């Protein structure tokens, strides 16, 4: 059973810590308690830590530039437990309407892994640091400034 954990805002990790990565192929409209409803991307990530491993579900709310992180609540100690938690996480996100794809993290070239670590929202410390969110915020500021200057000219 996965429950939301408000303490997490992102899952920054090194290449060696990532055990598994699943990405959503679609962006269904989701409503998460306490968050603005809208289209979201889902990520299921298996991460190795100091006291075992864990599986996390990261929902990135695209329009809001926000996220919700769900945790299984247990540290897995074996590859069988990891696979079991992964399956539970995939079932959870699929029940929300997501279609998931296994990124085959271990089979992907290190250069591609590094690219994902730098670009996927799940690996940022804070969702507002995601380049697309920062660009959108800058664009909104530029539009507002341009409109303000235009209206001030009259």
Residue frames as qw, qx, qy, qz and C-alpha x, y, z in Angstrom:
[[0.000, 0.890, 0.457, 0.000, 0.00, 0.00, 0.00],
 [0.440, 0.231, 0.010, 0.868, 1.41, 3.35, -1.02],
 [0.198, -0.862, -0.413, 0.219, 0.75, 6.49, 1.00],
 [0.312, 0.830, -0.012, 0.461, 1.65, 10.09, 0.26],
 [0.663, -0.441, -0.200, 0.571, 4.64, 11.44, 2.17],
 [0.131, 0.978, 0.136, 0.092, 4.72, 15.25, 2.23],
 [0.522, -0.707, 0.290, 0.378, 8.35, 15.28, 3.40],
 [0.577, -0.006, 0.579, 0.576, 9.53, 14.31, -0.07],
 [0.335, 0.783, 0.035, -0.522, 9.62, 16.92, -2.84],
 [0.614, 0.636, -0.436, -0.171, 11.93, 15.00, -5.14],
 [0.944, -0.237, 0.212, 0.086, 14.18, 11.98, -5.27],
 [0.282, 0.827, -0.484, -0.051, 17.68, 13.17, -6.18],
 [0.923, -0.205, 0.320, 0.066, 19.87, 10.14, -6.74],
 [0.058, -0.616, 0.676, 0.400, 23.13, 9.03, -8.26],
 [0.644, 0.305, -0.566, -0.415, 23.29, 6.54, -11.10],
 [0.295, 0.168, -0.918, 0.206, 24.37, 3.78, -8.69],
 [0.274, 0.066, 0.656, -0.700, 21.39, 4.33, -6.38],
 [0.668, 0.245, -0.072, -0.699, 18.74, 3.82, -9.06],
 [0.402, -0.096, 0.911, -0.002, 17.63, 0.20, -9.25],
 [0.267, 0.464, 0.804, 0.259, 14.57, 0.59, -11.46],
 [0.130, 0.351, 0.017, -0.927, 12.75, 3.30, -13.38],
 [0.240, 0.509, 0.797, 0.219, 9.31, 3.24, -14.96],
 [0.028, 0.192, -0.072, -0.978, 7.90, 6.25, -16.86],
 [0.478, 0.543, 0.572, -0.386, 4.34, 7.12, -17.79],
 [0.340, 0.191, 0.642, 0.660, 3.49, 7.15, -21.48],
 [0.081, -0.703, -0.500, -0.499, 0.50, 9.42, -20.94],
 [0.114, 0.077, -0.399, 0.907, -0.46, 12.34, -18.71],
 [0.272, -0.597, -0.717, -0.237, -3.96, 11.75, -17.32],
 [0.233, -0.617, 0.080, -0.747, -5.78, 14.38, -15.28],
 [0.583, -0.256, -0.715, 0.289, -5.39, 13.54, -11.59],
 [0.346, -0.768, 0.021, -0.539, -6.64, 15.08, -8.37],
 [0.602, -0.008, -0.625, 0.497, -4.37, 14.74, -5.36],
 [0.411, -0.818, -0.399, 0.057, -5.66, 15.96, -1.99],
 [0.410, -0.777, 0.008, 0.477, -4.23, 19.38, -1.17],
 [0.348, -0.248, 0.507, 0.749, -2.83, 19.92, -4.68],
 [0.450, 0.498, -0.110, -0.733, -4.11, 21.58, -7.83],
 [0.779, 0.236, 0.581, -0.014, -5.75, 19.00, -10.11],
 [0.398, 0.765, -0.308, -0.401, -4.38, 18.65, -13.60],
 [0.884, 0.366, -0.291, 0.010, -2.36, 16.51, -15.97],
 [0.536, -0.691, 0.485, -0.015, 0.44, 14.53, -14.38],
 [0.627, 0.452, -0.635, -0.002, 3.38, 12.35, -15.24],
 [0.854, -0.468, 0.165, -0.156, 4.11, 9.26, -13.17],
 [0.408, 0.573, -0.691, 0.169, 7.45, 7.74, -12.26],
 [0.912, -0.402, 0.020, -0.080, 8.04, 4.53, -10.32],
 [0.337, 0.714, -0.549, 0.273, 11.58, 4.46, -8.98],
 [0.908, -0.349, -0.175, 0.150, 13.47, 1.82, -7.04],
 [0.156, 0.834, -0.381, 0.367, 16.29, 3.41, -5.05],
 [0.797, -0.120, -0.459, 0.374, 19.09, 1.89, -3.00],
 [0.219, -0.869, 0.160, -0.413, 19.87, 3.60, 0.29],
 [0.049, 0.554, -0.729, 0.398, 22.02, 3.03, 3.34],
 [0.445, -0.117, 0.754, -0.469, 19.47, 0.75, 5.01],
 [0.501, 0.310, 0.808, 0.034, 18.24, -1.26, 2.05],
 [0.051, 0.124, 0.542, 0.830, 16.13, -0.20, -0.89],
 [0.284, 0.485, 0.566, -0.603, 12.75, 1.38, -1.40],
 [0.215, 0.409, 0.681, 0.568, 10.20, 1.89, -4.15],
 [0.053, 0.469, 0.262, -0.842, 8.68, 5.32, -4.65],
 [0.311, 0.651, 0.618, 0.313, 5.85, 6.66, -6.79],
 [0.168, -0.386, -0.009, 0.907, 6.46, 10.22, -7.96],
 [0.305, 0.727, 0.592, 0.166, 3.58, 12.11, -9.56],
 [0.271, -0.191, 0.104, 0.938, 4.65, 15.31, -11.29],
 [0.246, 0.784, 0.520, -0.231, 1.83, 17.82, -11.71],
 [0.546, 0.289, 0.337, 0.711, 2.88, 19.43, -14.97],
 [0.043, 0.771, 0.289, 0.566, 0.80, 22.62, -14.98],
 [0.513, -0.849, -0.086, -0.093, 1.21, 23.35, -11.27],
 [0.404, 0.626, -0.536, 0.397, 4.93, 22.58, -11.18],
 [0.550, -0.491, 0.487, -0.469, 4.25, 20.52, -8.07],
 [0.495, 0.199, -0.843, -0.077, 4.60, 16.89, -7.08],
 [0.785, -0.400, 0.221, -0.418, 3.34, 14.16, -4.80],
 [0.321, 0.415, -0.848, 0.077, 5.59, 11.36, -3.59],
 [0.882, -0.274, -0.008, -0.384, 4.10, 8.09, -2.41],
 [0.058, 0.508, -0.841, 0.176, 6.08, 5.57, -0.39],
 [0.707, -0.116, -0.665, -0.212, 5.49, 1.90, 0.33],
 [0.583, -0.673, 0.194, -0.412, 6.50, 2.23, 3.95],
 [0.909, -0.316, 0.246, 0.111, 8.96, -0.64, 4.01],
 [0.037, 0.738, -0.626, -0.250, 12.62, -1.10, 3.22],
 [0.964, 0.213, -0.080, -0.139, 13.17, -4.03, 0.90],
 [0.474, -0.643, 0.590, 0.116, 16.10, -6.31, 1.56],
 [0.558, -0.027, 0.771, 0.304, 15.91, -8.69, -1.41],
 [0.086, 0.134, -0.553, -0.818, 15.37, -8.47, -5.16],
 [0.143, -0.415, -0.877, -0.196, 12.12, -10.43, -4.76],
 [0.124, -0.683, -0.517, 0.502, 10.76, -7.84, -2.32],
 [0.041, -0.423, 0.222, 0.878, 11.85, -5.06, -4.68],
 [0.109, -0.106, -0.772, -0.618, 10.00, -6.68, -7.59],
 [0.162, -0.562, -0.805, 0.104, 6.93, -7.15, -5.38],
 [0.093, -0.666, -0.272, 0.688, 6.92, -3.47, -4.35],
 [0.012, -0.241, 0.488, 0.839, 7.54, -2.44, -7.97],
 [0.118, -0.327, -0.855, -0.385, 4.51, -4.46, -9.07],
 [0.151, -0.675, -0.629, 0.354, 2.40, -2.88, -6.31],
 [0.088, -0.549, 0.035, 0.831, 3.56, 0.60, -7.35],
 [0.046, 0.038, -0.671, -0.739, 2.76, -0.08, -11.00],
 [0.138, -0.510, -0.842, -0.105, -0.68, -1.36, -10.04],
 [0.143, -0.662, -0.404, 0.614, -1.24, 1.81, -8.00],
 [0.014, 0.452, -0.237, -0.860, -0.35, 4.24, -10.81],
 [0.084, -0.124, -0.816, -0.559, -2.20, 2.19, -13.40],
 [0.094, -0.603, -0.774, 0.169, -5.31, 2.42, -11.20],
 [0.036, -0.673, -0.154, 0.723, -4.97, 6.22, -11.53],
 [0.614, 0.742, 0.204, -0.177, -5.04, 5.93, -15.33],
 [0.013, -0.779, 0.546, 0.309, -1.34, 5.91, -16.16],
 [0.952, 0.298, -0.047, 0.055, 0.16, 3.67, -18.82],
 [0.433, -0.780, 0.422, 0.162, 3.68, 2.80, -17.74],
 [0.797, 0.524, -0.282, 0.103, 6.84, 1.82, -19.58],
 [0.809, -0.478, 0.124, 0.320, 9.89, 0.14, -18.06],
 [0.220, 0.924, -0.299, -0.095, 12.94, 2.29, -18.86],
 [0.959, 0.077, -0.119, 0.247, 15.23, -0.74, -18.28],
 [0.208, -0.949, 0.235, -0.010, 17.59, 1.40, -16.21],
 [0.667, -0.482, 0.520, 0.228, 20.33, -1.22, -15.88],
 [0.727, 0.283, 0.512, 0.359, 20.43, -1.95, -19.62],
 [0.293, 0.941, 0.132, 0.106, 20.63, 1.71, -20.68],
 [0.638, 0.372, -0.184, 0.649, 23.98, 3.33, -21.47],
 [0.442, -0.466, -0.376, 0.668, 25.50, 5.44, -18.65],
 [0.099, 0.029, 0.182, 0.978, 25.27, 8.58, -20.83],
 [0.365, -0.453, -0.554, -0.595, 21.50, 8.12, -21.15],
 [0.557, -0.541, -0.577, 0.254, 21.21, 7.48, -17.41],
 [0.341, -0.262, -0.165, 0.887, 23.08, 10.73, -16.70],
 [0.108, -0.232, -0.376, -0.891, 20.77, 12.58, -19.09],
 [0.489, -0.550, -0.617, -0.279, 17.69, 11.25, -17.27],
 [0.530, -0.462, -0.458, 0.544, 19.16, 12.21, -13.90],
 [0.207, -0.173, 0.012, 0.963, 19.56, 15.79, -15.18],
 [0.220, -0.099, -0.401, -0.884, 16.21, 16.15, -16.96],
 [0.441, -0.427, -0.753, -0.238, 13.47, 13.99, -15.40],
 [0.345, -0.668, 0.054, -0.656, 11.43, 15.82, -12.74],
 [0.881, -0.408, -0.232, -0.055, 11.60, 12.87, -10.33],
 [0.798, -0.032, -0.215, 0.562, 15.35, 13.35, -9.82],
 [0.117, 0.603, -0.105, 0.782, 15.19, 17.06, -8.95],
 [0.221, -0.094, -0.693, 0.680, 15.32, 18.09, -5.28],
 [0.230, 0.492, 0.428, -0.722, 12.33, 20.39, -5.75],
 [0.505, 0.534, 0.648, 0.199, 9.78, 20.38, -8.61],
 [0.161, 0.958, 0.097, -0.216, 10.21, 24.13, -9.12],
 [0.294, -0.655, 0.539, 0.440, 13.81, 23.46, -10.20],
 [0.668, 0.298, 0.641, 0.235, 12.72, 21.43, -13.24],
 [0.238, -0.156, 0.359, 0.889, 13.93, 23.35, -16.33],
 [0.040, -0.477, -0.684, -0.550, 10.49, 23.34, -17.99],
 [0.310, -0.786, -0.510, 0.162, 8.89, 24.86, -14.88],
 [0.362, -0.545, 0.018, 0.756, 11.57, 27.53, -14.62],
 [0.170, 0.074, 0.535, 0.824, 11.18, 28.37, -18.32],
 [0.140, -0.644, -0.684, -0.314, 7.38, 28.57, -17.98],
 [0.349, -0.766, -0.345, 0.415, 7.68, 30.90, -14.97],
 [0.309, -0.356, 0.243, 0.848, 10.15, 33.11, -16.86],
 [0.073, 0.321, 0.669, 0.666, 7.83, 33.14, -19.88],
 [0.214, -0.771, -0.599, -0.021, 4.89, 34.23, -17.71],
 [0.349, -0.671, -0.103, 0.646, 7.01, 37.03, -16.23],
 [0.247, -0.118, 0.459, 0.845, 8.06, 38.17, -19.71],
 [0.036, -0.536, -0.702, -0.467, 4.48, 38.16, -20.99],
 [0.293, -0.809, -0.460, 0.220, 3.27, 40.11, -17.95],
 [0.356, -0.523, 0.098, 0.768, 6.11, 42.62, -18.32],
 [0.172, 0.116, 0.588, 0.782, 5.47, 43.07, -22.03],
 [0.135, -0.679, -0.670, -0.267, 1.74, 43.50, -21.47],
 [0.354, -0.755, -0.306, 0.459, 2.40, 45.99, -18.66],
 [0.295, -0.337, 0.276, 0.850, 4.71, 48.05, -20.86],
 [0.072, 0.349, 0.689, 0.632, 2.22, 47.94, -23.71],
 [0.224, -0.774, -0.588, -0.073, -0.65, 49.16, -21.52],
 [0.395, -0.657, -0.140, 0.627, 1.54, 51.81, -19.88],
 [0.315, 0.014, 0.416, 0.853, 2.24, 53.30, -23.29],
 [0.058, -0.617, -0.602, -0.503, -1.38, 54.48, -23.56]]
